[in-house]
Structure formats: structure tokens, C-alpha cells
Amino acid sequence: MTELASIKGQVAAVTGGAAGIGQASAERFAAEGAKVAIIDRDGDRGETVVEGIRAAGGEAILITAECTSEADMDGAVASIVDQFGRLDILAGCAGGFHSTPTIEEHDAETWRAGIEWNLTGIYIPLRAVIPAMKANNYGRIVSIGSAAGRTSSAHAALDYSAAKAAVGGLTRRAAVELAPFGITVNMVAPGTVMTPRIAVLHAERMEAIANNMPLGRLGTPEEIAHAVWYLSTPGAAFTTGTTLDVNGGRWTG
């Protein structure tokens, strides 16, 4: 492996690391030799992921925390730095979604919950890691957006689409501010990915969703994790404020 691709010995924090894209990203980081801190509110599932990483020869810890809580995230970063001495990478994979009501069926409570999960849950961890990354004049921040925030979607809820579009704005603004400190900030925007939650939520329209993809299928968490890994490497040092669309060709703007 070339030096530009190696994250061996680096420290990576993954929010939402107990399942889906977050789990796949955590496992990829560990396989590449990074020390991994999984941050998730689901301690039981998170511990299972940690045990799997350790069984494969990797190094990982679990921090049970709410990504929307400033106190939780400040404490999580302090714990990571205390245990590993530094923090090099943040993969912001926490988020959530629900069924897809129409705009008129959508209510304010659902809206607020969706914005909290999918925007605030990206912003607070991003903000929390900045001092630790500034201390080393190095950092890689990669947030998970969505094709639903890049173009119109018939399958994503209103709040989800709006929040994911806002993650793009957050990414671009943070990238400019943090560039002088050697910290890059990027976003990966997946198309529909086959996770357990997607399998349940879109069970009746799975075939239609797949047929809408030029590649004729849904993505996998591992394929998204590969994009997250790339943007987290030293070789991505000249890439910041951008979005990597990994969507099977559904949208190429």
C-alpha cells in the first residue's frame, strides 16, 4: 500500500458505527490498520461490532453517546484522545429516516426529529473534533449525505431530503474555514443502499427502486465505506469541500 493510501496507526471516530454504512466504515478503517472509536447510542449493537473488529485483529473501542448532544460528543472526543492520544478522522454516519408522508401529511414534530437526526447529528460531532484535529494540524472529516439531498426523490421524506441538502452546505462552509489547519471536510452522497432498515421500509418498492438505477441494483454499505475511506486518506489532501456521489448513476450532476 502506498503512503498516500495508508491510514495505518491513525485514529478514526465513526458516529452511527453500530450498523449500516457506519459499521461498514468502521470495519474498513480497522482493516486498513486504523484504531477505531465507534460512537453510537445503541451500546449492544456497537459492542457486537467492536468484538467483530477485535476478533479480526483490529483495535476498536465503543463510546455510547448521542450524536446530537454537545456534552456527549465533547466527552467522546476527550475519551478518544485520552485513550489513543490523537484523533485523525471523523466519519459522520449517524442519522435516521422513517416512512415518506406527503408534505401535507408531514408535521412539525416529524420535521424537527428528522433535522435533529440528519443535520444536527452531523454538525455537533464535526464541531467537537475540531480542537483535537487542530492540535495536530491534520484531519479528515467525511459526512454521509444522500442523493435525496442532491436531486429530487420520491422515496425520501421531506425532512430527510432537506437535512441532507443542508449537510452539503455545512460541508462546503466548514471546508473553507478549516483548510488552513490541514483539515479537509467532504461529503459522500449515497444512492439507495441495501441496509436492514431500507429492506423493511421499502420492501414493497425495492424492485422499482433498483430499476431506477442505471446500474440496475442498490448499493452496499461496503461500497459507500470505500468512498469514505478514500476521502479519509492522506492522498485526499487536495480534496475538500466536495461531494462524492456514489449512487449507481442515478444522478450525475
C-alpha positions as CSV (number, residue, x, y, z in Angstrom):
1,M,0.0,0.0,0.0
2,T,1.4,3.4,-0.9
3,E,1.9,6.1,1.8
4,L,-0.9,8.2,0.3
5,A,-3.4,5.4,0.8
6,S,-2.3,4.3,4.3
7,I,-4.2,5.3,7.4
8,K,-2.4,2.6,9.5
9,G,-1.9,3.8,13.0
10,Q,-4.3,6.7,12.6
11,V,-7.3,7.2,14.9
12,A,-10.8,7.2,13.4
13,A,-14.1,8.1,15.1
14,V,-17.3,6.8,13.4
15,T,-20.6,8.1,14.5
16,G,-23.5,5.7,13.9
17,G,-20.9,3.0,13.8
18,A,-23.1,0.2,15.1
19,A,-24.9,-0.5,11.9
20,G,-25.2,0.1,8.1
21,I,-22.8,2.4,6.5
22,G,-21.3,3.4,9.8
23,Q,-20.5,-0.2,10.7
24,A,-19.0,-0.9,7.2
25,S,-16.9,2.3,7.5
26,A,-15.6,1.3,11.0
27,E,-14.7,-2.2,9.8
28,R,-12.9,-0.7,6.7
29,F,-10.9,1.7,8.8
30,A,-9.9,-1.2,11.2
31,A,-9.0,-3.4,8.3
32,E,-6.7,-0.7,7.0
33,G,-4.9,-0.5,10.3
34,A,-6.6,2.4,12.0
35,K,-7.6,2.5,15.6
36,V,-11.4,2.9,15.7
37,A,-13.8,4.5,18.1
38,I,-17.4,3.6,17.4
39,I,-19.8,6.2,18.7
40,D,-23.4,5.1,18.8
41,R,-26.4,5.3,21.2
42,D,-27.0,1.6,20.7
43,G,-24.5,0.1,23.0
44,D,-25.4,-3.5,22.5
45,R,-25.1,-3.4,18.7
46,G,-22.0,-1.2,19.0
47,E,-20.3,-3.8,21.3
48,T,-21.0,-6.5,18.7
49,V,-19.2,-4.5,16.0
50,V,-16.3,-3.8,18.3
51,E,-16.0,-7.5,19.2
52,G,-16.0,-8.4,15.5
53,I,-13.2,-5.9,14.7
54,R,-11.1,-7.2,17.6
55,A,-11.7,-10.8,16.5
56,A,-10.4,-9.9,13.1
57,G,-7.2,-8.5,14.7
58,G,-8.2,-4.8,14.7
59,E,-8.3,-2.3,17.5
60,A,-11.6,-0.7,18.5
61,I,-13.5,0.8,21.4
62,L,-17.1,1.7,21.9
63,I,-18.4,5.0,23.2
64,T,-22.1,5.0,23.9
65,A,-23.3,8.5,23.2
66,E,-26.0,10.7,21.5
67,C,-24.5,12.5,18.5
68,T,-27.0,15.3,18.9
69,S,-25.7,16.0,22.4
70,E,-22.8,18.5,22.8
71,A,-21.9,17.2,26.2
72,D,-21.9,13.6,24.9
73,M,-19.7,14.4,21.9
74,D,-17.3,16.6,23.8
75,G,-16.9,13.7,26.3
76,A,-16.5,11.2,23.5
77,V,-13.7,13.2,21.9
78,A,-12.0,13.6,25.2
79,S,-12.2,9.8,25.8
80,I,-10.7,9.1,22.4
81,V,-7.8,11.5,22.8
82,D,-7.2,10.2,26.3
83,Q,-7.0,6.6,25.1
84,F,-5.3,6.9,21.7
85,G,-3.5,10.2,22.1
86,R,-5.0,11.9,19.0
87,L,-7.9,11.9,16.6
88,D,-7.3,12.0,12.8
89,I,-10.6,11.0,11.1
90,L,-14.2,11.6,11.7
91,A,-16.8,9.7,9.7
92,G,-20.2,11.2,10.4
93,C,-22.5,8.3,9.6
94,A,-25.2,8.9,12.3
95,G,-28.7,9.6,11.0
96,G,-32.1,8.1,10.5
97,F,-35.3,8.1,8.5
98,H,-38.9,7.0,8.6
99,S,-41.8,6.5,6.2
100,T,-42.4,9.0,3.5
101,P,-45.5,11.1,4.2
102,T,-46.6,13.8,1.7
103,I,-45.8,17.4,2.5
104,E,-49.4,17.9,3.8
105,E,-49.2,14.9,6.0
106,H,-45.8,15.9,7.3
107,D,-46.0,17.5,10.8
108,A,-43.6,19.8,12.7
109,E,-42.6,17.1,15.2
110,T,-41.5,14.8,12.4
111,W,-39.7,17.6,10.7
112,R,-37.8,18.5,13.9
113,A,-36.8,14.9,14.6
114,G,-35.5,14.4,11.0
115,I,-33.4,17.6,11.1
116,E,-32.1,16.6,14.5
117,W,-31.1,13.2,13.4
118,N,-29.6,14.1,10.0
119,L,-28.2,17.6,10.3
120,T,-27.6,18.4,14.0
121,G,-26.2,14.8,14.4
122,I,-23.6,15.7,11.7
123,Y,-22.9,19.2,12.9
124,I,-22.2,18.5,16.6
125,P,-19.7,15.8,16.1
126,L,-17.9,17.8,13.4
127,R,-17.6,20.8,15.7
128,A,-16.5,18.6,18.6
129,V,-13.5,17.1,16.8
130,I,-12.0,20.4,15.5
131,P,-9.8,21.2,18.6
132,A,-8.2,17.7,18.5
133,M,-7.5,17.9,14.8
134,K,-6.2,21.5,15.0
135,A,-3.8,20.3,17.7
136,N,-2.1,18.1,15.1
137,N,-2.7,20.4,12.1
138,Y,-4.3,17.4,10.4
139,G,-7.7,16.0,10.0
140,R,-10.2,14.2,7.7
141,I,-13.9,14.8,8.2
142,V,-16.3,12.9,6.0
143,S,-20.0,13.2,6.4
144,I,-22.7,11.0,4.9
145,G,-25.2,12.9,2.8
146,S,-27.6,11.4,0.3
147,A,-28.7,11.6,-3.3
148,A,-32.0,12.7,-1.8
149,G,-30.3,16.0,-0.9
150,R,-28.7,16.4,-4.3
151,T,-31.8,15.8,-6.6
152,S,-35.5,15.1,-6.3
153,S,-36.5,11.8,-4.6
154,A,-39.9,10.1,-4.5
155,H,-38.6,7.7,-1.8
156,A,-37.2,10.1,0.8
157,A,-39.1,12.0,3.4
158,L,-39.2,15.8,3.2
159,D,-37.2,16.4,6.4
160,Y,-34.6,13.8,5.3
161,S,-34.1,15.5,1.9
162,A,-33.8,18.9,3.4
163,A,-31.4,17.8,6.1
164,K,-29.1,16.0,3.7
165,A,-29.1,19.0,1.4
166,A,-28.0,21.1,4.3
167,V,-25.2,18.7,5.1
168,G,-23.7,19.8,1.8
169,G,-23.8,23.4,2.8
170,L,-22.3,22.6,6.1
171,T,-19.5,20.7,4.4
172,R,-18.6,23.5,2.0
173,R,-18.6,26.1,4.7
174,A,-16.6,24.1,7.2
175,A,-14.1,23.1,4.5
176,V,-13.2,26.7,3.8
177,E,-12.8,27.6,7.5
178,L,-10.7,24.5,8.4
179,A,-8.4,24.4,5.3
180,P,-5.7,26.5,6.9
181,F,-5.4,23.9,9.7
182,G,-4.8,20.9,7.4
183,I,-8.3,19.6,7.9
184,T,-10.3,18.5,4.9
185,V,-14.1,18.3,5.0
186,N,-16.0,16.3,2.4
187,M,-19.3,14.5,1.9
188,V,-20.3,11.2,0.4
189,A,-23.8,11.1,-1.1
190,P,-25.1,7.6,-1.5
191,G,-28.0,6.5,-3.6
192,T,-30.2,3.8,-2.1
193,V,-28.1,1.3,-0.1
194,M,-29.3,-2.1,0.9
195,T,-29.3,-1.9,4.7
196,P,-31.7,-3.7,7.1
197,R,-33.7,-0.5,7.6
198,I,-34.1,0.0,3.8
199,A,-35.1,-3.6,3.4
200,V,-38.0,-3.1,5.8
201,L,-39.0,0.5,4.8
202,H,-39.0,0.0,1.1
203,A,-39.8,-3.7,0.9
204,E,-42.8,-3.3,-1.5
205,R,-41.0,-1.0,-3.9
206,M,-37.5,-2.4,-3.8
207,E,-37.7,-3.7,-7.4
208,A,-38.9,-0.3,-8.7
209,I,-36.0,1.5,-6.8
210,A,-33.4,-0.9,-8.3
211,N,-34.9,-0.5,-11.8
212,N,-34.5,3.3,-11.4
213,M,-30.7,2.9,-11.0
214,P,-28.7,2.8,-14.3
215,L,-26.6,0.0,-12.7
216,G,-29.9,-1.9,-12.0
217,R,-29.3,-2.5,-8.3
218,L,-28.9,-0.9,-4.9
219,G,-25.5,-0.2,-3.4
220,T,-23.9,-1.9,-0.5
221,P,-22.6,-0.4,2.8
222,E,-19.2,-1.6,1.9
223,E,-19.2,0.3,-1.4
224,I,-20.1,3.5,0.5
225,A,-17.4,2.8,3.1
226,H,-14.8,2.5,0.3
227,A,-15.6,6.1,-0.7
228,V,-15.5,7.2,3.0
229,W,-12.1,5.5,3.3
230,Y,-10.7,7.3,0.2
231,L,-11.6,10.7,1.4
232,S,-10.0,9.9,4.8
233,T,-6.6,9.0,3.4
234,P,-3.5,11.3,3.2
235,G,-3.9,11.1,-0.6
236,A,-7.1,13.1,-0.4
237,A,-5.3,16.1,0.9
238,F,-6.2,18.3,-2.1
239,T,-9.9,17.3,-2.0
240,T,-12.0,19.4,0.3
241,G,-15.5,21.0,0.3
242,T,-16.7,18.4,-2.3
243,T,-19.3,15.7,-2.6
244,L,-18.6,12.2,-3.9
245,D,-21.7,10.8,-5.4
246,V,-22.0,7.1,-5.1
247,N,-25.4,6.3,-6.4
248,G,-25.3,3.8,-9.2
249,G,-25.6,6.5,-11.8
250,R,-29.0,7.7,-10.7
251,W,-27.8,11.3,-10.6
252,T,-24.6,12.6,-12.2
253,G,-24.9,16.4,-11.9
